[in-house]
Amino acid sequence: MSTSQRPASRTIAVAAPEQPRSETPIAVTSATFADGARIDSEQAFTGCGGKNVSPQLSWSGYPAETKSFAITIFDPDAPTGSGYWHWVVGDIPVRVTSLDAGAGRDASPGGGKTGINDFGMNAYSGPCPPAGHGPHRYFVTVYALDVPTLPGLGEKTTGATLVFLMRGHVLATGWMMGRFALP
């Protein structure tokens, strides 16, 4: 098909990850920003003028049989066609139900394991939408898992691979969303 024959706009569907076993969501909160609110420039990536400080996070209301947690931060508005992973963490021990602001600088926040984000880093990388692209949404998702460790999880695990590794192990999920745009 030549360029002149292509439709002006195309829609591509992306499948959602496997549904959790519990319909009751995990409560996810942050002292850094409120659900649906603007994320401060302190959390923004250094390349966008920020300090790249991961937000404080807390979670509760997970099933009693939970053995570990995973956390992701994902931007579905990135102009990639597949979104953008900003933080990929798994194997967080069940005794850990919060992370301090700045915990994303550590390769093992809360005792977990950090995979690789779309910046190519094994750490938190904050919001950094392209200039003039408008506000992006950043979804912080916490997953309660039925295993203490995910076989295959390591420093080269991407966000998509983490979601694949969690398949069949997700007891419950919860999320909150923040917004960020360059001035």
C-alpha positions as CSV (number, residue, x, y, z in Angstrom):
1,M,0.0,0.0,0.0
2,S,1.5,3.3,-1.0
3,T,1.6,6.3,1.4
4,S,-1.1,8.0,-0.5
5,Q,-3.4,5.0,-0.1
6,R,-3.0,4.7,3.7
7,P,-5.9,5.8,5.9
8,A,-5.5,9.2,7.5
9,S,-5.8,7.6,11.0
10,R,-5.4,4.1,12.3
11,T,-6.5,2.5,15.5
12,I,-4.4,-0.1,17.2
13,A,-5.9,-2.1,20.1
14,V,-3.6,-3.2,22.9
15,A,-4.8,-6.0,25.2
16,A,-5.0,-5.3,28.9
17,P,-3.1,-7.5,31.2
18,E,-4.8,-10.5,32.8
19,Q,-7.5,-9.6,35.3
20,P,-6.8,-10.0,39.0
21,R,-8.5,-12.8,40.9
22,S,-10.0,-10.2,43.3
23,E,-12.5,-7.6,42.2
24,T,-11.6,-5.5,45.3
25,P,-8.9,-3.0,44.4
26,I,-5.9,-2.2,46.4
27,A,-6.0,1.3,47.9
28,V,-3.0,3.2,46.5
29,T,-2.1,6.7,47.9
30,S,0.8,9.1,47.8
31,A,1.8,12.0,50.1
32,T,3.6,13.4,47.0
33,F,0.5,13.9,44.7
34,A,-3.2,13.2,44.9
35,D,-5.0,10.9,42.5
36,G,-5.7,12.8,39.3
37,A,-3.6,15.8,40.3
38,R,-0.5,17.4,38.7
39,I,2.8,15.7,39.5
40,D,5.3,18.2,40.8
41,S,8.5,19.0,38.8
42,E,10.6,17.4,41.6
43,Q,9.3,14.0,40.3
44,A,10.1,14.9,36.7
45,F,13.0,13.4,34.9
46,T,16.2,15.5,35.0
47,G,16.1,15.9,31.2
48,C,12.9,17.8,31.7
49,G,14.2,20.1,34.4
50,G,13.2,17.9,37.3
51,K,15.0,16.2,40.2
52,N,13.9,12.7,39.3
53,V,12.6,11.9,42.8
54,S,10.2,8.9,42.8
55,P,6.9,9.7,44.6
56,Q,6.1,8.5,48.1
57,L,3.7,5.5,47.8
58,S,1.5,3.6,50.2
59,W,-0.9,0.7,49.6
60,S,-3.4,-1.2,51.7
61,G,-6.4,-3.5,51.3
62,Y,-4.7,-6.4,49.6
63,P,-5.7,-10.0,49.9
64,A,-4.4,-12.0,53.0
65,E,-2.8,-14.6,50.8
66,T,-0.5,-11.9,49.2
67,K,3.2,-13.0,49.2
68,S,4.8,-10.0,47.3
69,F,4.1,-6.8,45.4
70,A,5.0,-5.3,42.1
71,I,4.8,-1.6,41.1
72,T,4.8,0.0,37.7
73,I,4.6,3.6,36.5
74,F,3.3,3.8,32.9
75,D,2.5,6.7,30.5
76,P,-0.1,5.6,28.0
77,D,0.0,9.0,26.3
78,A,3.6,8.7,25.1
79,P,3.9,9.1,21.3
80,T,5.2,5.6,20.8
81,G,2.1,3.6,19.9
82,S,2.8,1.4,23.0
83,G,3.2,3.8,25.9
84,Y,6.2,4.3,28.0
85,W,7.4,2.5,31.2
86,H,8.9,4.8,33.8
87,W,9.4,2.4,36.7
88,V,9.3,-1.4,36.8
89,V,9.7,-3.1,40.2
90,G,8.8,-6.6,41.4
91,D,9.5,-9.0,44.3
92,I,8.7,-6.4,46.9
93,P,8.2,-8.4,50.2
94,V,4.7,-8.5,51.6
95,R,5.8,-6.8,54.8
96,V,6.5,-3.6,52.7
97,T,3.4,-1.5,52.2
98,S,5.0,1.9,51.4
99,L,8.0,3.4,49.8
100,D,9.5,6.7,50.8
101,A,10.0,9.5,48.2
102,G,13.3,8.9,46.5
103,A,13.2,5.1,46.9
104,G,13.4,4.8,43.1
105,R,17.1,5.7,43.1
106,D,17.8,2.3,44.7
107,A,17.9,-0.8,42.5
108,S,16.0,-2.7,45.2
109,P,13.3,-0.4,46.6
110,G,11.7,-1.9,49.6
111,G,13.8,-5.0,49.1
112,G,12.4,-5.7,45.6
113,K,14.1,-5.9,42.2
114,T,14.0,-3.1,39.7
115,G,13.8,-4.0,36.0
116,I,14.7,-1.7,33.1
117,N,12.5,1.2,32.2
118,D,12.1,2.7,28.7
119,F,14.8,5.2,29.5
120,G,17.1,2.2,29.7
121,M,17.7,2.7,33.4
122,N,17.3,0.3,36.4
123,A,15.6,3.0,38.5
124,Y,12.7,5.4,38.6
125,S,12.7,7.8,35.7
126,G,10.1,10.6,36.1
127,P,7.7,12.3,33.7
128,C,9.2,13.9,30.6
129,P,6.7,14.3,27.8
130,P,7.9,15.8,24.5
131,A,7.7,19.6,24.5
132,G,4.4,20.9,23.1
133,H,2.8,17.4,23.6
134,G,0.5,18.6,26.3
135,P,-0.3,16.8,29.6
136,H,0.4,13.1,29.9
137,R,-1.2,10.6,32.4
138,Y,1.1,8.5,34.6
139,F,-0.5,5.4,36.1
140,V,1.1,4.1,39.3
141,T,-0.1,0.5,39.7
142,V,0.4,-1.8,42.6
143,Y,0.0,-5.6,42.1
144,A,-0.5,-8.1,44.9
145,L,1.0,-11.4,43.9
146,D,0.6,-15.0,45.1
147,V,4.3,-15.8,44.9
148,P,7.2,-14.3,46.9
149,T,9.4,-14.0,43.8
150,L,8.7,-14.0,40.1
151,P,11.0,-16.5,38.2
152,G,12.9,-14.7,35.5
153,L,12.6,-11.2,37.1
154,G,15.9,-9.3,36.9
155,E,17.7,-6.1,35.9
156,K,16.8,-6.6,32.2
157,T,13.1,-7.2,32.8
158,T,11.0,-4.7,30.9
159,G,7.5,-3.5,31.8
160,A,5.9,-5.7,29.2
161,T,7.9,-8.7,30.4
162,L,7.0,-8.0,34.1
163,V,3.3,-8.0,33.1
164,F,3.9,-11.4,31.3
165,L,5.8,-12.8,34.3
166,M,2.9,-11.9,36.6
167,R,0.4,-13.8,34.5
168,G,-1.5,-16.2,36.7
169,H,-0.2,-14.7,39.9
170,V,-2.1,-11.4,40.2
171,L,-4.4,-11.5,43.2
172,A,-5.4,-7.8,43.2
173,T,-4.4,-4.5,41.7
174,G,-4.9,-0.9,42.5
175,W,-3.7,2.3,40.9
176,M,-3.6,6.1,41.0
177,M,-2.9,8.5,38.3
178,G,-1.0,11.8,38.1
179,R,-0.6,14.3,35.3
180,F,2.4,16.2,34.0
181,A,3.1,18.6,31.2
182,L,6.1,20.7,30.4
183,P,5.5,24.4,30.9
